[in-house]
Amino acid sequence: MNLLLSVKNILSVHPPLEQHCSGVARLTGKVVSCLNLANRNEIVFAAYMHDIGKSAWPRELFFKYPLQPYD
């Protein structure tokens, strides 16, 4: 199993989180292209993974507003 698929499976725990990360990666790809930066794939992958830690959060935290400092 490749790394991208593994990350996608982890993020799929919460579909809105996966959609957010996909959107961030898509926008990052556009910026990287406009700036003609090297290592495009690595930068876009890092953008996709930027919130991977949130996949371990309790599900109710995604719907709690406002979050308290102890959350």
Long-range contacts (C-beta under 8 A, 24 or more apart in sequence): 3-45, 4-45, 4-48, 7-48, 7-49, 7-52, 10-52, 10-55, 11-51, 11-52, 11-55, 13-55, 14-54, 14-55, 14-59, 14-62, 16-62, 17-51, 17-54, 17-55, 17-62, 20-51, 21-47, 21-48, 21-49, 21-50, 21-51, 21-52, 22-48, 24-48, 24-50, 24-51
